[in-house]
Amino acid sequence: MREYLKFYIDGEWVDPAQPGTFDVINPATEEVAGTVAAGSAADVDRAVAAARKAFDTWSVTPVAERIALLENIAVEYEKRMADLGAALTEEMGAPKELAGGFQVGLGAGHLGTAIEVLKGFTFEEEQGGSLVAKEPIGVCGLITPWNWPLNQIAVKVFPALATGCTMVLKPSERSPFNAQIFAEILEAAGVPAGVFNLVQGDGPNVGVPLSSHPDVDMISFTGSTRAGVDIAKNAAAGVKRVTQELGGKGPNVILDDDAFADNVSAGVVTMMLNSGQTCSAPSRMLVPAERMEEAIGIAKAAAATVTIGDPNGDFAIGPVVAKSQYDKIQELIQQGIDDGATLVAGGLGLPEGLTKGFYVQPTVFADVKNDMRIAREEIFGPVLVILGYDSVDHAVEIANDTEYGLAAFVAGTDLDAARAVARRIRAGSVAINSAFDFCAPFGGYKKSGNGREWGEFGFSDYLEIKGILGYTPASDSE
C-alpha cells in the first residue's frame, strides 16, 4: 500500500493546507493501491506563490546552467525508471513491459530531445534594426492526464524548465504515483526551490483554482475536450495563454496495395496498445470498400493475437483505468451492435477467464458508417471501427469528417501516394507507415486543441516574443 501524503512546494515536502486524501484503485484487482493527499485552493496559492518568487531568478539563469540541470535530471531519471514503471502498472494497469519500456522511455526521450534542442536554441536574433527576443512566459500551470502520464508530464515540464519558466504540476488523480516519483527525481537533481511544484488532487479543488489563478501566466492541459473547454473558460478572465491537447478520433487510411494485409493487421494491434487509451490512436480504419470482407478476416485474426490479462504477467494489454471508463466503453460497444455494425471480434463483458478487474475485450467493428456513434465519439478503449471507402478522395473526405484533428495515419507501399493523402488530412500529426519522431510537432486541429508539443515546437508556447525597436541604429546596420 502506497502513501503519498505530502506535496512538493518551494523545494520541500509539505503537508496539505487542510486534511484530505483520496484512494487510488488498482484497475486489475479493483482494490485500493494507495492513498494520496488531496489538495485545495490554499495549496495552489502556496505553490503559485513559490513559483512566482522563483521566476525572478530562474528566468535569467544562463542556458548552460539549465542544460546542466536537465542533464542531472536525466541521470536521476534513469535511476528511477524501474520505480516509475512499477507505479504505472499498479495505478493504471499498463502491462509491465509497456509501463517499464515505452511508457517510461517516452519521458526519457523527451528529456533528451529537450536538452539537444536547448543546446542550439536561439533566444535572440536581430531582424532589420530590431532585436527579437524570446523570453519565458512566467508561471505555468501544468495539468496532465492518466493514460500516458510520463509522456505528458515530460512534454510540459522539460520545455518549461528549458525556457526559464517556473511551474505547478497537477497530475491526474487516477495515476498520481508516478508524479510523486517524478518530483523526487527533480528534487534529487537539484531543481531550485520553487521552480517545480507538485500539488495532487482533482479538477474542482485543484484544477479550477490553478487554471483561474491570477498569478498563473499560462495553462497547459492534456485531457478531454469537455474538460479543455472548462479550463479555457476558467482562464479567460485572466487573459492567460491556454494550450490544449485534447481528444481524437484518428483515421488510419489503408491504401490498396500489396501490403494491405500487413497494414490492416498492424493497425488492429496498434489500436489495442495501452488498452486503446490513447488520444492519438488509429481508431477509425479506412479500407477500400471492395476489400472489406478481406479486411474483416485479417482484423479478426489480428485481434485474436492480442492477449489480455494481469499487467504483471506476459500479456499485451491490461485493464482500462477505472470502472467508469469500463462502463462507458461497454455502453459504446452496445451502441455499435444496436446501430448494425458488424461485430468482428470481442464484444460485451469481461474476457473469458477473468472475473474481476476492468478488462475490456479487444473489439473490432466492421461495415461502420461514419455517422454512427462509435465512429464519431472517442471511445478510449480497445475498440476499432472499420469503414469502407470508394476512392482515395472518398477516404480523405471520411478522414476529415470529424470534429477532431489530433492524429492520423496512412499506410501503403507507394510513398508518393501516401504523402499526397497525408497532406490532405486535417490533423496536427500524420504518420506515414507508423513513423515515430520525438522532434515532430504534436497537437491538434479543430476540437483536438491548440498549440504544439514535442521537440523544438514544444518550446514556443512557453515563450513570449519581444521586439526591441531601434536596437541597431540605421548607421550601425549599414
Secondary structure by P-SEA (a helix, b strand, c coil): ccccccccccccccccccccbbbbbccccccccbbbbbbcaaaaaaaaaaaaaaccccccccaaaaaaaaaaaaaaaaacaaaaaaaaaaaccccaaaaacaaaaaaaaaaaaaaaaaaccccccccccbbbbbccccbbbbbbbccaaaaaaaacaaaaaaacccbbbbcccccaaaaaaaaaaaaaaccccccbbbbbbcccccaaaaaacccccbbbbbccaaaaaaaaaaacccccbbbbbbbbbbbbbbccccaaaaaaaaaaaaaacccccccccccbbbccccaaaaaaaaaaaaaaacccccccccccccccccaaaaaaaaaaaaaaaaaccccccccccccccccccccccbbbbcccccccccccccccccbbbbbbbccaaaaaaaaaccccccbbbbbcccaaaaaaaaaaccccccccccccccccccccccccccccccccccccccbbbbbbcccccccccc
